Amino acid sequence: MSIPRPEHPNPQFERDSWENLNGIWEFEIDKSASGADREFYKREKLNDEILVPFCPESKLSGIGNTDFLNSVWYKRNINIKDKSKRIILHIGACDYFTTVYVNERIAGTHKGGYTPIVIDITEFVKMGENSLVVHALDNGRDGRQPRGKQSPGYYSAGCDYTRTTGIWQTVWLEYVPNAYIKSVKYYPDAKNGKIRISADVAGEGEFTVSAYYEGREVGKASAKSHGGMAEVTVDISEIHLWEVGVGRLYDLKLSFNEDEVSSYFGLRDCYLDGYRFMINGKSVFQRTVLDQGYYPEGIYTAPDEADLVKDIQLSLDAGFNGARLHQKVFEPRFLYNCDKMGYIVWGEYANWGLDHTAYESLPTMLREWEEAVERDFNHPAIIGWCPFNETWDLNGKRQIDEILEMVYRATKAMDCTRPCIDTSGAYHVITDVFDFHDYDQNVENFKTRFDKLMTENVLLEHNTKKDGVQYNGEPVFASEYGGIKWDETDEECWGYGEAPRTKEEFVERYKGLTEALLNNNRIFGFCYTQLYDIEQERNGLYTYSREPKFDMEIFRKINTQPAAIEK
């Protein structure tokens, strides 16, 4: 059987010396969550099989169990043929608390369902066959664990969907020298035609960077390091800006003694200027759509890389130029294709399920959010961060404003190059952008309300300090609107407001709502809910299987009209 998802999972940091561990693993559901006590990691064989990297709830995994799976175990053997290098185990993502055993010893643990697990297993392996066991504990109902849009009830309902447990991204081994590059951060300077690169390195040596554009070397720089950090600035001899719709990427060759890494970057900057969102000095209206990264057969995991590319293309076909990657940290391979295609995205976190009214949630959330920002920092397609979504009332309790403020400040400390929305949906405490969610289906009311932003500097009711939230003149983003329900089956389904009676009425409503935002010179972007249906939620422009419900040329013409703030 061919290995599923065989491509390298992170094209922005790729070595030749890697081994994909996707495929058939032994598997067992541990209903009582007592497997650690019963020493499952020592068992000769688990009682089932699963196709990694697909979660056990998915059809593609071969399991298809959509009940609550609070504890699951994975096992396979790995063959080590060379111990002259360090051996690094990578798990792209595993939901939620993961323990890795190598030859019946704990090699490492990780808390978080959305960020990478990286463990140096050199000291745990021997030449030849070795046992690798992965255990995942998952409980999205206790308020201490973020779950995103995974349903807290047995059945999917409303805008919550089938759960994901355990491994859901590629597992691989990497072989590195003793002196090697651990990570890099890119600081492109589009205005001056430079890129500053900061590298975290192990061991002593010389760090060298060579930049290429379409195969031509366009810059090179080196720096010596005694370990810890190495930093270079590369002057770029040919300037090709990364722009919306045109992802001009430079290739990079990174070396540190014997270690070699392939990478890339985009030469672009983004910043706020008054009410405008600027990319490379141009006001860009963000015509974005809500993308939640769900797949009928793979749930959180796309069956094939072509499915990742297809979702971007479907959005472009409808006249959108980007997306909010909603309530999920998307896999690096998706972001790579966004980078290539010039598709702008907001990086989010799956905060739903986490009790933001309790201080105990801060360390859980902040640790994984920092890992997400660190992982995705170098992607030119990401033009902003949004760690929280809709955080006000939870079980009758208010959000703790200090939690939102601390996470915002931590985000800005990690990345001062992009705007940050503290919490999406007008629950703001401290924010670079005042965004809002409005699902009013009445075009006249919708337009009248937002016209007041231009004429009276009034944004919704929030600048009357309702619930302590006040609009103070920040740049404005309509980050959720529409959600117009349309479904031609007889199945019971969910959407926002009353569904239109005809396709013509749908289009007129879409046109009216969208043009109210395009023609408002105080709003720099919109995000329509949503690109495709997911399970029972039927407000996508495409079905869950990605079939168009309408002629997409209609929406392309509406969406690509010049926006007032771009003029």
DRENKEPA-427756 format. One line per 8 residues: their letters; for each residue x, y negated, z of C-alpha. Coordinates in nm, 2 decimals. Layout:
A	X/Y/Z  ... .
This chain:
MSIPRPEH	0.00/0.00/0.00  0.13/-0.35/-0.09  0.21/-0.59/0.20  -0.06/-0.85/0.24  0.05/-1.21/0.24  0.40/-1.12/0.12  0.52/-1.47/0.06  0.75/-1.65/0.30 .
PNPQFERD	0.53/-1.81/0.56  0.72/-2.13/0.60  0.86/-2.27/0.27  1.00/-2.58/0.46  1.24/-2.37/0.65  1.33/-2.06/0.45  1.63/-1.82/0.47  1.70/-1.54/0.23 .
SWENLNGI	1.76/-1.30/0.52  1.41/-1.23/0.63  1.18/-0.92/0.65  0.80/-0.94/0.63  0.64/-0.71/0.89  0.28/-0.75/0.77  0.09/-0.43/0.68  -0.05/-0.13/0.87 .
WEFEIDKS	0.02/-0.14/1.25  -0.11/0.09/1.52  -0.39/-0.09/1.72  -0.61/-0.05/2.02  -0.89/-0.25/2.18  -0.83/-0.25/2.56  -1.18/-0.32/2.68  -1.09/-0.33/3.05 .
ASGADREF	-0.78/-0.55/2.99  -0.59/-0.29/3.20  -0.35/-0.18/2.93  -0.05/-0.35/3.09  -0.11/-0.16/3.42  -0.16/0.16/3.22  0.17/0.09/3.03  0.03/0.09/2.68 .
YKREKLND	0.37/-0.05/2.57  0.52/0.29/2.65  0.26/0.50/2.46  0.37/0.71/2.17  0.07/0.61/1.96  -0.23/0.37/1.98  -0.57/0.51/1.88  -0.64/0.31/1.57 .
EILVPFCP	-0.48/0.12/1.28  -0.51/-0.25/1.17  -0.39/-0.44/0.87  -0.18/-0.73/0.99  -0.21/-1.03/0.96  -0.59/-1.01/0.96  -0.77/-1.04/1.30  -0.96/-0.74/1.42 .
ESKLSGIG	-1.30/-0.93/1.38  -1.24/-0.95/1.00  -1.33/-0.70/0.73  -0.98/-0.72/0.58  -0.83/-0.59/0.90  -1.01/-0.26/0.87  -1.16/-0.30/1.22  -1.45/-0.55/1.17 .
NTDFLNSV	-1.54/-0.56/1.54  -1.70/-0.90/1.61  -1.77/-0.84/1.98  -1.56/-1.02/2.25  -1.22/-0.86/2.24  -1.05/-0.98/2.55  -0.74/-0.75/2.52  -0.58/-0.60/2.21 .
WYKRNINI	-0.26/-0.41/2.15  -0.04/-0.37/1.84  0.25/-0.13/1.78  0.49/-0.05/1.50  0.85/0.05/1.46  1.12/-0.17/1.31  1.44/-0.05/1.16  1.76/-0.25/1.25 .
KDKSKRII	2.04/-0.18/1.01  2.28/-0.46/1.11  2.35/-0.61/1.46  2.62/-0.85/1.35  2.37/-1.13/1.33  2.11/-1.26/1.57  1.76/-1.11/1.51  1.47/-1.35/1.55 .
LHIGACDY	1.11/-1.23/1.57  0.84/-1.47/1.44  0.47/-1.44/1.48  0.30/-1.72/1.29  0.00/-1.73/1.54  -0.16/-1.49/1.78  -0.47/-1.58/1.98  -0.43/-1.63/2.28 .
FTTVYVNE	-0.18/-1.52/2.55  0.08/-1.30/2.39  0.33/-1.06/2.54  0.60/-0.90/2.31  0.76/-0.57/2.41  1.07/-0.44/2.24  1.17/-0.09/2.33  0.93/-0.10/2.63 .
RIAGTHKG	1.09/-0.42/2.77  0.92/-0.76/2.78  1.11/-0.97/2.52  0.89/-1.28/2.56  0.55/-1.44/2.61  0.36/-1.73/2.46  0.04/-1.92/2.55  -0.16/-2.06/2.26 .
GYTPIVID	-0.36/-1.93/1.97  -0.25/-2.17/1.70  0.13/-2.22/1.71  0.43/-2.00/1.63  0.59/-1.74/1.86  0.97/-1.73/1.81  1.17/-1.48/2.02  1.54/-1.39/1.99 .
ITEFVKMG	1.52/-1.01/2.03  1.89/-0.94/1.96  1.96/-0.82/2.32  1.65/-0.59/2.31  1.72/-0.39/1.99  1.95/-0.11/1.90  2.07/0.02/1.56  1.80/0.23/1.38 .
ENSLVVHA	1.44/0.27/1.49  1.30/0.03/1.76  0.95/0.00/1.91  0.77/-0.33/1.88  0.45/-0.38/2.08  0.24/-0.70/2.08  -0.03/-0.75/2.34  -0.29/-1.04/2.32 .
LDNGRDGR	-0.53/-1.15/2.59  -0.81/-1.37/2.47  -1.09/-1.54/2.67  -1.24/-1.84/2.50  -1.52/-1.88/2.75  -1.34/-1.98/3.07  -1.27/-2.35/3.00  -0.90/-2.31/3.03 .
QPRGKQSP	-0.84/-2.19/2.67  -0.91/-2.38/2.35  -1.12/-2.19/2.10  -1.20/-2.44/1.82  -1.51/-2.33/1.63  -1.50/-1.97/1.76  -1.84/-1.89/1.90  -1.88/-1.89/2.28 .
GYYSAGCD	-2.19/-1.67/2.24  -2.21/-1.32/2.10  -2.36/-1.44/1.78  -2.24/-1.72/1.56  -2.47/-2.02/1.59  -2.49/-2.38/1.47  -2.14/-2.49/1.39  -1.97/-2.21/1.58 .
YTRTTGIW	-1.85/-1.91/1.39  -1.70/-1.56/1.42  -1.41/-1.53/1.67  -1.05/-1.46/1.60  -0.84/-1.25/1.84  -0.48/-1.15/1.83  -0.24/-1.18/1.53  -0.38/-1.39/1.24 .
QTVWLEYV	-0.06/-1.51/1.07  0.24/-1.34/0.92  0.48/-1.15/1.14  0.85/-1.14/1.03  1.21/-1.09/1.13  1.49/-1.33/1.05  1.86/-1.26/1.06  2.08/-1.56/1.15 .
PNAYIKSV	2.45/-1.61/1.23  2.56/-1.69/1.59  2.60/-2.06/1.48  2.28/-2.16/1.31  2.02/-2.43/1.25  1.73/-2.39/1.49  1.51/-2.67/1.36  1.52/-3.00/1.17 .
KYYPDAKN	1.32/-3.33/1.16  1.29/-3.55/0.86  1.26/-3.93/0.86  1.21/-4.04/0.50  1.26/-4.41/0.43  1.08/-4.48/0.10  1.15/-4.85/0.10  1.52/-4.80/0.12 .
GKIRISAD	1.55/-4.47/-0.07  1.70/-4.27/0.22  1.62/-3.98/0.45  1.75/-3.93/0.80  1.77/-3.57/0.91  1.81/-3.46/1.27  1.90/-3.10/1.33  1.89/-2.89/1.64 .
VAGEGEFT	2.18/-2.64/1.61  2.33/-2.36/1.80  2.71/-2.34/1.81  2.98/-2.56/1.67  3.02/-2.64/1.31  2.96/-2.88/1.02  2.60/-2.96/0.92  2.56/-3.04/0.55 .
VSAYYEGR	2.26/-3.15/0.35  2.22/-3.16/-0.03  1.92/-3.31/-0.19  1.79/-3.22/-0.54  1.51/-3.35/-0.76  1.41/-3.11/-1.04  1.74/-2.93/-1.01  1.96/-3.25/-1.01 .
EVGKASAK	2.17/-3.33/-0.71  2.06/-3.67/-0.59  2.24/-3.70/-0.25  2.46/-3.53/0.00  2.58/-3.59/0.35  2.76/-3.40/0.63  2.82/-3.43/1.00  3.02/-3.22/1.25 .
SHGGMAEV	2.86/-3.10/1.57  2.97/-2.93/1.89  2.62/-2.79/1.93  2.29/-2.93/2.03  2.23/-3.19/1.76  2.36/-3.30/1.43  2.23/-3.60/1.23  2.29/-3.72/0.88 .
TVDISEIH	2.15/-3.99/0.65  2.13/-3.91/0.29  2.12/-4.19/0.03  1.89/-4.08/-0.26  2.01/-4.18/-0.61  1.68/-4.12/-0.78  1.36/-4.26/-0.62  1.05/-4.05/-0.68 .
LWEVGVGR	0.78/-4.14/-0.44  0.53/-3.89/-0.29  0.19/-4.03/-0.37  -0.17/-3.93/-0.33  -0.25/-3.68/-0.61  0.12/-3.66/-0.71  0.33/-3.45/-0.47  0.68/-3.53/-0.60 .
LYDLKLSF	0.90/-3.32/-0.37  1.28/-3.31/-0.33  1.45/-2.98/-0.26  1.69/-2.96/0.03  1.98/-2.71/0.09  2.08/-2.72/0.46  2.39/-2.54/0.58  2.57/-2.50/0.91 .
NEDEVSSY	2.88/-2.29/0.87  2.75/-1.96/0.73  2.38/-2.04/0.79  2.18/-2.16/0.49  1.83/-2.28/0.48  1.61/-2.40/0.19  1.37/-2.68/0.25  1.20/-2.98/0.09 .
FGLRDCYL	1.07/-3.33/0.17  0.85/-3.60/0.03  0.97/-3.97/0.01  0.68/-4.16/0.15  0.57/-4.38/0.44  0.23/-4.44/0.59  0.12/-4.72/0.82  -0.17/-4.94/0.92 .
DGYRFMIN	-0.19/-5.30/0.80  -0.48/-5.49/0.94  -0.78/-5.28/0.85  -0.61/-5.10/0.57  -0.43/-4.76/0.56  -0.11/-4.80/0.36  0.09/-4.53/0.18  0.42/-4.66/0.02 .
GKSVFQRT	0.29/-5.02/0.04  -0.05/-4.95/-0.13  -0.39/-4.96/0.03  -0.53/-4.61/-0.01  -0.89/-4.53/0.06  -0.91/-4.18/0.21  -1.18/-3.99/0.03  -1.16/-3.68/0.25 .
VLDQGYYP	-1.37/-3.38/0.33  -1.40/-3.16/0.63  -1.22/-2.83/0.59  -1.24/-2.58/0.87  -1.02/-2.30/0.72  -1.26/-2.01/0.74  -1.28/-1.72/0.49  -1.56/-1.46/0.46 .
EGIYTAPD	-1.34/-1.16/0.48  -1.04/-1.29/0.66  -1.20/-1.53/0.91  -0.90/-1.75/1.01  -0.67/-1.59/0.75  -0.69/-1.65/0.38  -0.68/-1.32/0.19  -0.42/-1.45/-0.05 .
EADLVKDI	-0.21/-1.77/-0.10  -0.42/-1.83/-0.41  -0.72/-1.89/-0.18  -0.53/-2.17/0.00  -0.46/-2.34/-0.34  -0.82/-2.28/-0.45  -0.96/-2.47/-0.15  -0.75/-2.78/-0.23 .
QLSLDAGF	-0.84/-2.76/-0.60  -1.21/-2.73/-0.52  -1.18/-3.05/-0.31  -0.99/-3.23/-0.58  -1.25/-3.12/-0.84  -1.52/-3.29/-0.63  -1.33/-3.62/-0.62  -1.18/-3.59/-0.28 .
NGARLHQK	-0.81/-3.68/-0.22  -0.77/-3.51/0.12  -0.92/-3.34/0.42  -0.96/-3.34/0.79  -0.82/-3.00/0.89  -1.09/-2.95/1.15  -1.07/-2.77/1.49  -0.78/-2.55/1.38 .
VFEPRFLY	-0.41/-2.58/1.33  -0.37/-2.46/0.97  -0.09/-2.23/0.85  0.23/-2.39/0.71  0.17/-2.23/0.37  -0.15/-2.43/0.33  0.03/-2.75/0.42  0.30/-2.66/0.17 .
NCDKMGYI	0.05/-2.66/-0.10  -0.10/-2.99/0.02  0.25/-3.13/0.00  0.30/-3.00/-0.36  -0.04/-3.13/-0.48  -0.03/-3.47/-0.32  -0.33/-3.39/-0.09  -0.35/-3.60/0.22 .
VWGEYANW	-0.46/-3.44/0.55  -0.52/-3.52/0.92  -0.35/-3.27/1.15  -0.59/-3.17/1.43  -0.60/-2.94/1.73  -0.88/-2.68/1.82  -0.97/-2.85/2.15  -1.33/-2.72/2.17 .
GLDHTAYE	-1.36/-2.47/2.46  -1.11/-2.66/2.67  -1.25/-2.84/2.97  -1.13/-3.20/2.92  -1.32/-3.30/3.23  -1.06/-3.11/3.45  -0.69/-3.21/3.50  -0.59/-2.85/3.48 .
SLPTMLRE	-0.65/-2.85/3.11  -0.37/-3.10/3.04  -0.07/-2.87/3.06  -0.25/-2.60/2.86  -0.35/-2.84/2.58  -0.04/-3.06/2.57  0.21/-2.77/2.55  0.05/-2.62/2.24 .
WEEAVERD	-0.02/-2.96/2.08  0.35/-3.05/2.11  0.43/-2.72/1.94  0.19/-2.81/1.66  0.33/-3.16/1.60  0.68/-3.02/1.61  0.60/-2.75/1.36  0.43/-2.98/1.11 .
FNHPAIIG	0.62/-3.30/1.16  0.80/-3.28/0.82  0.50/-3.24/0.60  0.44/-3.55/0.38  0.08/-3.45/0.33  0.00/-3.51/0.70  -0.07/-3.88/0.73  -0.22/-3.88/1.08 .
WCPFNETW	-0.28/-3.68/1.40  -0.60/-3.61/1.60  -0.55/-3.40/1.91  -0.91/-3.41/2.04  -1.26/-3.41/1.88  -1.58/-3.52/2.05  -1.48/-3.51/2.41  -1.74/-3.72/2.61 .
DLNGKRQI	-1.99/-3.51/2.81  -1.93/-3.15/2.90  -2.18/-2.98/3.13  -2.29/-3.32/3.26  -1.93/-3.43/3.34  -1.74/-3.71/3.17  -1.41/-3.68/2.99  -1.10/-3.77/3.20 .
DEILEMVY	-0.97/-4.07/3.02  -0.62/-4.02/3.15  -0.59/-3.69/2.98  -0.67/-3.84/2.64  -0.43/-4.13/2.71  -0.15/-3.90/2.81  -0.19/-3.68/2.51  -0.21/-3.99/2.28 .
RATKAMDC	0.11/-4.13/2.43  0.29/-3.80/2.41  0.19/-3.78/2.04  0.33/-4.12/1.97  0.65/-4.04/2.15  0.69/-3.73/1.94  0.60/-3.91/1.62  0.60/-4.28/1.57 .
TRPCIDTS	0.58/-4.25/1.19  0.20/-4.17/1.17  -0.12/-4.31/1.32  -0.29/-4.12/1.60  -0.66/-4.09/1.68  -0.69/-4.01/2.05  -1.02/-3.83/2.01  -1.24/-3.82/1.70 .
GAYHVITD	-1.60/-3.94/1.72  -1.60/-4.28/1.90  -1.51/-4.14/2.24  -1.19/-4.35/2.24  -0.96/-4.45/2.52  -0.65/-4.56/2.34  -0.62/-4.52/1.97  -0.46/-4.65/1.65 .
VFDFHDYD	-0.78/-4.59/1.45  -1.14/-4.63/1.57  -1.32/-4.35/1.39  -1.68/-4.24/1.43  -1.92/-3.96/1.34  -2.26/-4.05/1.21  -2.51/-3.80/1.06  -2.80/-4.03/1.00 .
QNVENFKT	-2.97/-3.90/0.69  -3.15/-4.23/0.62  -2.95/-4.42/0.37  -3.10/-4.76/0.44  -3.05/-4.74/0.82  -2.69/-4.60/0.76  -2.59/-4.89/0.53  -2.75/-5.16/0.75 .
RFDKLMTE	-2.57/-5.04/1.05  -2.23/-5.04/0.89  -2.28/-5.36/0.70  -2.28/-5.53/1.04  -1.91/-5.44/1.07  -1.84/-5.68/0.78  -2.09/-5.95/0.88  -2.08/-5.95/1.26 .
NVLLEHNT	-1.77/-5.74/1.35  -2.01/-5.50/1.52  -1.94/-5.12/1.49  -2.23/-4.91/1.60  -2.35/-4.97/1.96  -2.00/-4.91/2.10  -1.88/-5.27/2.10  -2.14/-5.34/2.37 .
KKDGVQYN	-1.93/-5.12/2.60  -2.18/-4.84/2.61  -2.04/-4.56/2.81  -1.72/-4.76/2.85  -1.62/-4.73/2.48  -1.56/-5.06/2.30  -1.46/-5.14/1.94  -1.18/-5.39/1.96 .
GEPVFASE	-1.11/-5.46/1.59  -0.91/-5.15/1.51  -0.89/-5.00/1.15  -1.21/-4.80/1.10  -1.25/-4.44/0.96  -1.59/-4.28/0.90  -1.44/-3.94/1.00  -1.77/-3.74/0.98 .
YGGIKWDE	-2.09/-3.81/0.80  -2.34/-3.65/0.56  -2.36/-3.28/0.66  -2.66/-3.26/0.42  -2.82/-2.92/0.44  -2.87/-2.73/0.11  -2.94/-2.36/0.08  -3.12/-2.17/-0.19 .
TDEECWGY	-3.15/-1.84/0.00  -3.44/-1.74/0.23  -3.20/-1.69/0.52  -3.23/-1.89/0.84  -2.95/-2.15/0.84  -2.83/-2.47/1.01  -2.74/-2.82/0.89  -2.78/-3.18/0.99 .
GEAPRTKE	-3.12/-3.35/0.98  -3.40/-3.27/0.74  -3.29/-3.11/0.42  -3.37/-3.27/0.08  -3.65/-3.12/-0.11  -3.47/-3.12/-0.45  -3.12/-3.13/-0.58  -3.18/-3.47/-0.72 .
EFVERYKG	-3.28/-3.59/-0.37  -2.96/-3.44/-0.23  -2.75/-3.63/-0.49  -2.92/-3.96/-0.42  -2.87/-3.92/-0.05  -2.51/-3.83/-0.09  -2.46/-4.12/-0.33  -2.63/-4.37/-0.10 .
LTEALLNN	-2.44/-4.27/0.22  -2.10/-4.25/0.04  -2.14/-4.58/-0.14  -2.23/-4.75/0.19  -1.88/-4.66/0.30  -1.69/-4.71/-0.02  -1.84/-5.07/-0.05  -1.75/-5.17/0.30 .
NRIFGFCY	-1.43/-5.37/0.31  -1.37/-5.29/0.68  -1.36/-4.91/0.64  -1.05/-4.74/0.51  -1.18/-4.39/0.46  -1.46/-4.13/0.49  -1.47/-3.76/0.56  -1.78/-3.58/0.43 .
TQLYDIEQ	-1.91/-3.27/0.62  -1.82/-3.04/0.45  -1.64/-2.87/0.16  -1.80/-2.52/0.19  -2.06/-2.34/0.39  -1.94/-2.13/0.68  -2.16/-1.84/0.78  -2.50/-1.99/0.90 .
ERNGLYTY	-2.39/-2.35/0.86  -2.51/-2.45/0.51  -2.41/-2.81/0.45  -2.12/-2.75/0.21  -2.09/-2.86/-0.15  -1.98/-2.50/-0.22  -2.11/-2.18/-0.07  -1.90/-1.97/0.17 .
SREPKFDM	-1.78/-1.77/-0.12  -1.67/-2.10/-0.28  -1.93/-2.11/-0.56  -2.04/-2.46/-0.65  -2.40/-2.55/-0.55  -2.40/-2.85/-0.79  -2.21/-2.99/-1.09  -1.90/-3.12/-0.91 .
EIFRKINT	-1.86/-3.39/-1.18  -2.15/-3.57/-1.01  -1.96/-3.60/-0.68  -1.63/-3.67/-0.85  -1.78/-3.98/-1.02  -1.93/-4.10/-0.69  -1.62/-4.04/-0.48  -1.37/-4.18/-0.72 .
QPAAIEK	-1.54/-4.52/-0.75  -1.30/-4.81/-0.64  -1.33/-4.88/-0.27  -1.37/-5.23/-0.15  -1.07/-5.21/0.08  -0.85/-5.11/-0.21  -0.93/-5.41/-0.42 .
